[in-house]
């Protein structure tokens, strides 16, 4: 014979279990990507000659970076001091497909930049 006290304990246990399941199932929303600084959208479009080299598989179409990639990389560093490329490394899917951040970072050694000097 089930007593009233036993029924109350069962109801309490079920409500606690349901509450815990709801809390466990509630996931926080994924973090929002950082907005691009002004001008970075155009800068990343100009960086497109590097995409065959820096894209992650299966989009990586080249094992070497092209000369046009060198020009695009140099332009990106000189125009924004690499700020836009930083966003590409920190958010590798910002273009809608993943890029290999290691390859993006390696461009500085693949294409050593010439140091500019100022006249005295």
C-alpha positions in Angstrom: 0.0 0.0 0.0 1.4 3.4 -1.1 1.1 6.1 1.5 0.5 9.8 0.8 4.1 10.5 2.0 5.5 8.1 -0.5 3.5 9.7 -3.3 4.7 13.1 -2.3 8.3 11.9 -2.3 7.9 10.4 -5.8 6.4 13.7 -7.1 9.2 15.7 -5.5 11.9 13.4 -7.0 10.3 13.6 -10.4 10.1 17.4 -10.3 13.7 17.7 -9.2 14.8 15.4 -11.9 12.8 17.3 -14.5 14.3 20.6 -13.4 17.9 19.2 -13.5 17.3 17.8 -17.0 16.0 21.2 -18.2 19.0 23.0 -16.7 21.5 20.5 -18.2 19.8 20.7 -21.6 19.9 24.5 -21.7 23.1 25.4 -23.5 24.4 29.0 -23.6 24.3 30.5 -27.1 27.5 30.3 -29.1 29.7 33.4 -28.8 29.0 36.0 -31.5 31.9 36.6 -33.9 33.7 39.9 -33.5 32.6 42.5 -36.0 35.1 43.3 -38.6 36.7 46.7 -38.4 35.8 49.2 -41.1 37.6 48.3 -44.4 38.4 44.7 -43.5 35.8 43.3 -45.7 37.4 44.8 -48.8 40.9 43.9 -47.4 39.9 40.2 -47.1 38.4 40.2 -50.6 41.7 41.5 -51.9 43.4 38.7 -50.0 41.6 36.2 -52.2 44.7 35.2 -54.3 45.9 33.5 -51.1 42.8 31.4 -50.6 44.0 28.4 -52.6 47.0 28.2 -50.3 45.5 29.1 -46.9 42.1 27.4 -47.2 41.6 24.2 -45.1 40.8 20.9 -46.8 39.1 20.2 -49.1 39.4 23.8 -50.3 43.2 24.0 -50.2 44.0 23.8 -53.9 47.7 24.6 -53.7 50.7 23.6 -51.6 52.5 26.8 -52.6 51.5 30.4 -52.3 51.4 32.3 -55.6 53.1 35.6 -56.5 49.8 37.3 -56.5 49.3 36.0 -52.9 52.6 37.7 -52.0 51.3 41.0 -53.4 48.0 40.6 -51.6 49.7 39.6 -48.3 52.0 42.6 -48.5 49.1 45.0 -49.3 47.2 43.6 -46.3 50.1 44.1 -43.9 50.9 47.6 -45.2 47.3 49.0 -45.4 46.0 47.8 -42.0 49.1 46.6 -40.2 47.7 43.1 -40.4 44.7 43.9 -38.3 42.3 42.3 -40.8 44.6 39.2 -41.1 44.4 38.9 -37.4 40.7 38.6 -37.6 41.2 35.9 -40.2 43.5 34.0 -37.8 41.3 34.4 -34.8 38.1 33.5 -36.6 39.2 31.1 -39.3 35.6 30.6 -40.7 34.9 34.3 -41.0 34.9 33.9 -44.8 32.2 31.2 -44.7 34.6 28.3 -45.0 37.6 27.5 -42.8 41.1 28.6 -43.4 44.3 27.1 -42.1 45.5 29.7 -39.6 49.0 28.1 -39.5 49.3 28.7 -43.2 48.1 32.3 -42.9 50.7 32.9 -40.2 53.4 31.2 -42.3 53.0 33.8 -45.1 55.4 36.1 -43.3 58.1 33.5 -43.7 57.1 32.4 -47.2 57.2 36.1 -48.4 59.7 38.0 -46.3 58.8 41.6 -46.3 61.4 44.1 -47.3 62.2 46.6 -44.6 61.5 50.2 -45.7 64.0 52.9 -44.6 63.5 56.6 -44.6 66.0 59.0 -46.0 68.0 61.0 -43.5 
